[in-house]
Every structure is written in C-alpha cells, then in structure tokens.
Amino acid sequence: MDGGERARGFAAVVAVAVVFLVAGGLPANGASPEHRLRPLPEPTDPHPDAGNAPWIERLIADPATSSPDLGVLFTAVVSDVELDVLNYRWDFGDGSWNVGRTGAGGGTIVAGHAYMAVGSFRPRLTVSDGFRSTSITITETVVAPALLRARTNLDTHPGSGVPGKILVDGIPRDEWSLSWVKLPPGPHTVSFTDVTNLESPADATVIAESGSVATVEGRYRSMGWLRVTTDPAVPGTISIDGVPRDDWGVWMAMSPGTYVVSFGPVKDYRPPEARTVTVVAETLTAVVGTYVWDGASPGPDPAGYGLLRVTTRLSDGTVGVNTRIGVDGVVRDEWSLSWVKLPPGPHVICFSDVWNLGTPGCLTAMIEAGQTTVLEGAFDVHGWLRVTTDPAVPGTVYVDGVPHNDWGTWESMPPGTYRVSFGTVPGFTTPVPRDMTVAPGELTHVVGRYGREVVTGFDWPVALAAASDGRLFVAERFTGRIRIFQDGAVLPEAFFELPGTATAGEQGLLGLALHPAFPTVPWLYAYHTYRDASAGSTYNRIVRIRATGNVGTSMEIVLAPIPAATYHNGGVIAFGPDGKLYAAIGDAQDSAKAQDLTVLHGKVLRMNDDGSPPPDNPFVGWPLVQPLVYTYGHRNVFGLAFHPVTGRPYVTENGPTDSDEVNLLVAGGNYGWPNVRGIANTPGYIDPIAVYTPVVAPTNLAFLDGDLVFGTWNTAEVRRLLLARPGYDRAIGDDILLTFPEGVLDLEADPGGSVWVSTMSAVSTWPVGP
C-alpha cells in the first residue's frame, strides 16, 4: 500500500495544535510575569566547548492570565558569550511546541500561542548552543473569558444604532455594535470613532471579570447645523464664541446650545455686530452677517497673517469629503477651508473620521505673511469586509491574527489582502483560515462554516447516503452494517447487515447509493467485498436491499463477481441524472487490466437499476468487450458525483506516490492508467482536470455552487476545486474549506441543503454555500 492508498487502508490520528508565530506584540491586559536568570561568569576560554551555557535574560508572558482561544505572547531575550547561533524550543505545556534559531549571539525571540482549555500551564523555553542548554519555565493561567457587549445609539433616537467603529484597547473591532466578544479578564478601554454630524461618546473603561458580561453603551449626540454667510460675500473671519473658524462663511455641525457669532474686519467695510444664536439638534440655524461699505475701515494688518486653503477629496478623485477640519486642535469648518487667515508660523491641520473612509494623517502648514498655502486631505476609499459564521455560533473572528468580534463582523477596511481566521466553539469543528481581498467600494463576504459533530462511535463510516425524507444511511466498513441516523440520533437497530463481508486491507462495505425515486422505489444499493464460502473465493459485488420503513427486509444481487484484491477495490457508487447506476471498480492490484476492455478491472461502469447494460453504453455490441464499461484506464477511484448544471460525471482517483487526479468522465474515455498518469498530453488518453502531488488521497466528492469539493485522507481536509464557467470543464483554482483531526472518508451532499462528512469515528454536517 502506497501514499495514495491510505483512505481505506488504515487508521491515522492527526493531532491538531493551535500555534502561531508573531512578529509584534499583543495588547497588554494586566501585569505580565517576568523571570530572569543571572548571567554566568565571564569565560576564561572563549572556545564554544568551554562549557558556557546560553543566558536567558528574561521571559515574559503577556497577558499573565489569558483565556481560551485569545492568545498569549511569549517574549524572551537570550544571549551567548561565544556569539553562537542558538537553537530554541518552546514547549507550551499543553502538548504544543515550536522551534527556531536566533542570529549570532542570540537576541529577542517571540512566540504566540492560544490555549484551548481553562487551566494552569507550565510553558518552557529551552535554548542551546549545540554544547549546553538553558531552560526556564513559567506559569500561564488560563481562565474563562470575560464577555463584552458594546452598543451604539443616538440620544434623539435611542433605538437606532450608529455606524461608528468600536475600538477595544485601541484595536478596531467592528461597527455599530459588538456581540458578546470574548476578552481576557481585566481593565479594557472602549472608544468610538467619529460619525459625521454626530458628537462622539467619551471613552469608557470597563473591568471585565472572568465568566461575566460587561456592557458598554456608546451614546452619540445629535448635532444641529450652523450656517454663517457674509453679505456681500467678503473675506471676513467668522468666529464662534471668540474662536476663529473660517473666512467668507461657515457651515458646520454644532452641538445643541447657544453660541455667539462674530465677524472679523474687512478693508473698507464696517463689520456687523456679534449675534447670539441657538443651535437645535437636527435643525439648521442660518446667520447672515451684513457688512456695510464705508470706504474707510482699515481691515486686518496684512503683515499679521497668511492665507490657508484646505480642500478634501477621495482617493478615487471625487472632490469634497464631509469631514471636520481642525487647525491647531480647533474645528474650523467642514468639507474645506476657504482662504482662512492664520498668524505666520507652523500650524497643524487634522481631519475627523468619516464612515467607510480612511482618514489622512495630520498635515503641517508653514504660514508666511502675505502668502497663500494650499493643502489637500485625501481620504482613502475603503471596501467592506463581512464575516459571518454558519451556523451562527460565537466564534471569534480574527483579521490578520487580531480578534475583532464574536459571531461575525461587518466593517469598512482599507483595500488589501487580509487573513480571516476563526476561534474555537465547543461542539463544533473550526473553519480553516481564508485569505480575502478587499477592493475599494466593494463588499467582500467570507463565511466561516463550522461543522457540528453529529455522532461518534461508528466503526469506520466509510459511505453515506442522504435520503430526501431526512434519513442518513451510514455504511460501516468493517462490520458490514448499514445504520440510520434520523432526527438527531442513530437508530439502535441496524437497517441491514450484509452477510460475508470481507475486511482485509481495503476490503469491506465500501459504497452506498439510494435509488433516485427512494423511498417510493424502496431500494438501497451497496457495494461490498464478499467472502463466498461455498466457492472458496472473495470478490466484490453490488447488491440492493429493499427498505421497509427503517429495516432492510430482503436483498438482491445486482452485479457479481467484481474483481477484488487486498487493495484497489474502488467501491464508490452513485446514480446519475440519467437514472443509471455508476460504479467505480479498482484495478484489483493488476494494473495492466485497467486497459483491458474484456474485464472489469480499473473501470467506471454504467448500468440500469437492475444491473443490466443500457443500450447506449459506449461499448455495447463490441465483441468480447464488457458492455457495462463506461470509462477505463483507472487505478482506484474513491469519489464519484454529477455536476448539477451539466449532469456530467466527475471522479477523484488515487495515484501511487504522485498524481492524485480529478477526472471529468467522457463516455468511452481512456484515462491512462497504468500507461500514463497526471498531465501526460499523450494522444489516446484523457488528462485529468486537476493533479495533486504530493498525494492527498482524495475521497468522495460533491458540488457546491457549481464548484467541486472533495475530501482527503492524507491531509484531513475538504478541498474546493474552482471550475471555469460555463463548461465547468477546467480547474481554475483550489483552496481548503475545512480541516479535521483525522482523514475524511466520505463527503455527500444532502437534499436538505447541507454536506455530510465522515471520518473514522464521527459524522458531521456542514451548511453549504459560497
């Protein structure tokens, strides 16, 4: 048995540990333990074998008390007096570890680790120069997380949320609200970004306690608007409560209240008197300052000011952004500043946040008397990243390793590529990380599909068949039993037990298929290896079992004998949209016969539901050729399914030590084994649409949204193969949808809108979708 044959041959256990390396720090929450070792005496002999062990100056864990899935940052400073390159190993105390090397003489080494359970752990760092080593151990306490819920509302509309971005300890988490996000216990600061025309809430400090919920409410205040114009339009400086704002006029949001509006001097004009005005929430207050020509007023001293003009735009070139523009910490106006007078010298211009836009950094203007300085604030157009969990579960959503929110997140993000990952949820299998690209002005949606473990204790549930009435039929490879999962439980009595099932090597009960009209037509089909005691032989066969309720009451042989061997028995069966039964037959360890049309080795067969050959099969009527043969030149096929749009059959095929294949079947086609494999570009043979080297041992397949998904045994994954439209006959991409702690045996689409996945000991269900 070789590397591509592990799916049916033996059991493997893959231990999964969550370990991540980081280059920078995590936010500190509480005190961090620090351990130091005293330096060793200076060596008398600088040679590396003089017996001087490396020195660990300090080891810090941040935070000292963490929570499951939230991450700890371990930092150590190490050195070596002989300036050796040091090897180091982190043992995190929960069975997880990682290793690395420093530069010459040591340096700072950092590792991040997320513990998955509550408890006290003893992480250990060992550093070696190749001759001697030094170790240090500290204690990391992992307690139940605290929960934080943050909500936004508006004072004038208490039931309405606000699209402000919510930050926890300076890290943007989400917009509008936070849904019970998990946090390490301790103090946390919650703050809120600006929203146009609203007054932002003050920062809030909460003390989050282990196992408890802290709630923060960010109440934004509605502003009104104050519009001030000059008549005639003159460059008078408008001041509000004695603070200069803008020349010519002002139109900006103001908190409700009473203000004094005054007007600066303009040459040859007598300025108007100051006015007291009241701004009301969500209401525009307009003021006109009437200047009177007198031809004598001196106006401001030209030597005492320069002019500043500030404009705003979007990164896509759109002119004008509804931001509040501040000069030296004072909000002057919105959208732009129109030639405002400023004293000579440096001035700092900053911009308020605008929802869905990236705020430019502050600018410095050097104002010179009699000169005009023009600046521009360019706001980046964001896209949106929406992350949801399916089913809706309290998994923490991470973006580039930083936790954002539980359950899901929907927030504006600068354009770029982000790694989205998901936290653990008890009772569910965690989705794999995804790299997602956010484009300006566009929504990127990623779904984290959590699998629910339905039931354990099966004896190798190697094949599944989902009925339209909600029942799931499960084939146990080693026992020959077919069992039923219904209404959340496995029925205590087996549906049927196939007699004489042989189980050596890759033999056993290998395939299941329901009649297309089941349960109206009450046949369940099975492919199994049969030990015929009377004939003293072992072969594979296809049988059908009549279902009476939840019991199989009789059995008929559909096709026998099918060649069998210890390995390469194939065994997957499925009905196509044409109503015909397709069966994948392995080469039974006689590879040359895969090219021999007179035998069934290494073929995909097509038959009527009673096992007879359909008259339109490609080799019907050929002398000596097996009339059931649909395609040939196969090694060992473990996956078979039909595209929902085209109806065409696809198979997954295990290679030897290379070239696992995904093949699109063509009636009468020769797929090359054993003469060629992989992409051979050889006339007479049909190349696969996808090849995997190193081998992954692909198992069964299904289709989700037109793309092909299949299980793997070697890598314990569900992979997605993206197919080119409209023909679905070319692979254009590949990614990993799910990972499991052990190899995937079967994958079946459910008529009710899920996909079933089986491993050696468990059956899980996953929602389907893009």
PyMOL commands that set and color helices and strands:
alter all, ss='L'
color gray80, all
select helices_A, chain A and resi 3-5+48-50+302-304+591-595
alter helices_A, ss='H'
color red, helices_A
select strands_A, chain A and resi 19-20+34-35+55-62+65-66+72-79+85-91+97-104+106-113+119-121+124-128+133-137+140-142+146-154+165-168+171-175+177-183+186-192+198-199+204-208+213-222+224-231+237-240+243-247+249-254+257-263+269-270+275-279+284-290+292-293+306-314+324-327+330-334+337-342+345-351+357-358+363-367+372-381+383-390+396-399+402-406+408-413+416-422+428-429+434-438+443-449+451-456+461-466+472-476+481-486+489-490+496-497+509-514+523-532+537-548+551-562+573-575+581-585+603-607+629-632+637-642+649-653+660-664+690-692+698-704+707-712+717-723+731-739+744-750+754-759+762-767
alter strands_A, ss='S'
color yellow, strands_A
deselect
rebuild
show_as cartoon
